Amino acid sequence: MGALTSLQVDAAISYLIAIIIPALDAIIPVLPSETAVIALGVATAGSTDPRIALLVAAAATGAFLGDNLSYLIGRRFGPAAERRFFATPKGKRARAWAETSLQRFGTQLIIACRFIPGGRTAVTLTCGLTRYPRRRFTSATAAAAVIWALYAFFIGRLGGKAFEDRPWAGFLIASAATIVISALTEAVRRARARRRRSRGDAGQVETDDPGEHQGDGDELRDRHRVA
């Protein structure tokens, strides 16, 4: 309770948390950036202080800086970054998914990856490793940072308003809501990926069969000519 009540718009610690944790979360995924911004939303739920906008801006700035730091690490320290983040089989799959998805969706993926568990680090590092156009990356991460900061802060304020007398209950409910939303986002992504693979397999079969039948017909015609 004391930790939440200390996160007010007039406390310097609130702005430090809003910037630093989202910035470092890009390269240290275990840091709870979304949880931190939700906590700020819960703590300031009863306030109408205009400086709340500064807190949201600080969270968006931290997220933007973190994404671009990740991009810079991938671009400047490619081989070392790849060994550090993508050396395991799971990491290699994440890198392959990020690279394929970037080719298909581009900036849309960069924005959406903020809401995909584990997607932010994989995508932003891969953008640096593959030298994705810097201007497009910067624009996409700026949009993603603003959307994400507003989303997390709003969820926190919603939970805080619903449980004004029990801020910890509001915090837990808001955190649970973001987990559910992230899980649904990931489930939709996986379902769409399975459908694309299924369509690709079906298309491959369809393109293979006519060729095989055509080859059989050519062979029969050749036999008739010989006869």
C-alpha positions in Angstrom: 0.0 0.0 0.0 2.8 2.4 0.9 4.6 1.7 -2.3 1.6 2.6 -4.4 0.7 5.7 -2.5 4.2 7.0 -3.0 3.9 7.0 -6.8 2.3 10.4 -7.2 2.7 13.1 -9.8 4.8 15.2 -7.5 7.3 12.4 -6.7 10.5 12.3 -8.7 10.6 8.5 -8.2 7.4 8.2 -10.4 9.1 9.8 -13.4 12.3 7.7 -12.9 10.2 4.5 -12.9 8.2 5.6 -15.9 11.4 6.2 -18.0 14.0 3.8 -16.7 12.1 0.5 -16.4 10.4 0.7 -19.9 13.8 1.7 -21.4 15.7 -1.2 -19.9 12.9 -3.7 -20.4 13.8 -3.9 -24.1 17.2 -5.6 -23.4 16.3 -7.0 -19.9 12.8 -8.6 -20.6 12.4 -9.7 -17.0 11.9 -6.1 -15.9 8.1 -5.4 -15.4 7.7 -2.3 -17.5 4.0 -2.8 -18.1 3.4 -3.6 -14.4 5.3 -0.4 -13.4 3.1 1.8 -15.7 0.0 0.1 -14.4 1.0 0.8 -10.9 1.5 4.5 -11.8 -2.0 4.5 -13.2 -3.5 2.9 -10.1 -1.6 5.3 -7.8 -2.9 8.4 -9.6 -6.4 7.1 -10.3 -8.1 9.7 -8.0 -6.1 12.6 -9.3 -6.9 15.1 -12.0 -3.5 16.8 -11.8 -2.4 17.8 -15.4 1.0 16.5 -14.6 -0.4 13.0 -15.2 0.1 13.7 -18.8 3.9 14.1 -18.1 3.9 10.6 -16.5 2.4 9.1 -19.6 4.8 11.0 -21.7 7.7 9.8 -19.6 6.5 6.2 -19.9 6.2 6.6 -23.7 9.7 8.2 -23.8 11.2 5.2 -21.9 9.6 2.7 -24.2 10.8 4.6 -27.3 14.4 4.8 -25.9 14.4 1.1 -25.0 13.2 0.0 -28.5 15.9 2.2 -30.2 18.6 1.0 -27.8 17.7 -2.5 -28.7 17.9 -1.6 -32.4 21.3 0.1 -31.9 22.7 -3.0 -30.1 21.5 -5.3 -32.9 23.0 -3.0 -35.6 26.3 -2.2 -33.9 27.0 -5.5 -32.2 25.3 -7.9 -34.5 27.2 -11.2 -34.0 27.6 -10.6 -30.2 23.9 -9.7 -29.9 22.9 -12.7 -31.8 24.9 -15.0 -29.6 23.6 -13.4 -26.5 19.9 -13.3 -27.4 19.3 -15.9 -30.1 21.8 -18.7 -29.4 19.3 -21.2 -28.0 16.8 -23.2 -30.2 14.0 -21.1 -28.8 16.0 -17.9 -29.5 16.7 -19.0 -33.1 12.9 -19.7 -33.6 12.1 -16.2 -32.3 14.7 -14.6 -34.6 13.3 -16.6 -37.6 9.7 -15.6 -36.7 10.7 -11.9 -36.3 12.6 -11.8 -39.6 9.8 -13.5 -41.6 7.1 -11.4 -39.9 9.0 -8.2 -40.6 9.2 -9.0 -44.3 5.4 -9.6 -44.3 4.1 -6.9 -42.0 6.8 -4.3 -41.6 5.9 -1.4 -39.3 2.7 -3.0 -38.3 4.6 -5.8 -36.6 6.9 -3.3 -34.8 3.8 -1.6 -33.3 2.0 -4.9 -32.5 5.1 -6.6 -30.9 4.7 -4.3 -27.9 1.6 -6.4 -27.0 3.1 -9.8 -27.9 4.8 -11.6 -24.9 8.6 -11.7 -25.7 8.0 -10.1 -29.1 9.4 -6.7 -28.4 13.0 -7.8 -27.8 13.0 -10.3 -30.7 11.6 -7.8 -33.2 13.6 -4.7 -32.2 16.9 -6.6 -32.1 16.2 -8.3 -35.4 15.5 -4.9 -36.9 19.0 -3.8 -35.9 20.6 -7.1 -37.1 18.9 -6.9 -40.5 19.5 -3.1 -40.8 15.8 -2.4 -41.1 15.4 1.3 -42.4 16.1 3.5 -39.4 13.5 6.2 -40.2 10.7 3.7 -40.6 11.7 1.9 -37.4 11.9 5.2 -35.4 8.4 6.2 -36.6 6.9 2.8 -35.8 8.5 2.7 -32.3 7.3 6.3 -31.6 3.7 5.3 -32.4 4.0 2.0 -30.5 5.4 3.8 -27.4 2.5 6.3 -27.2 -0.1 3.6 -27.8 1.4 1.3 -25.2 1.9 4.0 -22.5 -1.7 5.2 -22.9 -3.0 1.6 -22.8 -1.1 0.6 -19.7 -1.8 3.8 -17.8 -5.5 3.7 -18.7 -5.8 0.1 -17.5 -4.2 1.1 -14.2 -6.4 4.1 -13.7 -9.5 2.0 -14.5 -8.5 -0.5 -11.9 -7.7 2.2 -9.4 -11.0 3.9 -9.9 -12.9 0.7 -9.5 -11.2 -0.1 -6.2 -10.4 3.3 -4.7 -10.4 2.0 -1.2 -8.3 -1.0 -2.1 -5.6 0.2 -4.5 -3.8 -3.2 -4.3 -7.0 -4.9 -5.5 -7.2 -2.5 -8.4 -3.5 -3.1 -9.2 -4.0 -6.9 -9.3 -7.2 -6.7 -11.4 -5.5 -4.3 -13.9 -2.4 -6.5 -14.1 -4.6 -9.6 -14.6 -6.5 -7.8 -17.4 -3.2 -7.0 -19.3 -2.1 -10.6 -19.0 -5.4 -11.8 -20.4 -5.2 -9.3 -23.3 -1.6 -10.4 -24.0 -2.6 -14.0 -23.9 -5.4 -13.4 -26.4 -3.1 -11.4 -28.7 -0.6 -14.3 -28.7 -3.4 -16.9 -29.3 -4.7 -14.9 -32.3 -1.2 -14.6 -33.7 -0.6 -18.3 -33.4 -4.0 -19.1 -34.9 -3.3 -16.9 -37.9 0.2 -18.4 -38.3 -1.3 -21.9 -38.4 -3.9 -20.8 -40.9 -1.2 -19.3 -43.1 0.9 -22.5 -42.9 -2.2 -24.6 -43.7 -3.0 -22.5 -46.8 0.6 -22.7 -47.9 0.7 -26.5 -47.6 -2.6 -26.7 -49.5 -1.3 -24.4 -52.2 1.8 -26.4 -52.5 -0.2 -29.6 -53.0 -2.4 -27.9 -55.7 0.6 -26.6 -57.6 2.3 -30.0 -57.4 -0.6 -32.1 -58.6 -1.2 -30.4 -62.0 2.5 -30.6 -62.8 2.5 -34.3 -62.1 -0.6 -34.9 -64.2 0.8 -32.8 -67.0 4.0 -34.8 -66.9 1.9 -38.0 -67.1 0.0 -36.7 -70.1 3.2 -35.7 -71.9 4.6 -39.1 -71.4 1.4 -40.8 -72.8 1.5 -38.5 -75.9 5.2 -39.4 -76.4 4.3 -43.1 -76.3 1.5 -42.6 -78.9 3.9 -40.8 -81.2 6.4 -43.6 -81.0 3.7 -46.2 -81.6 
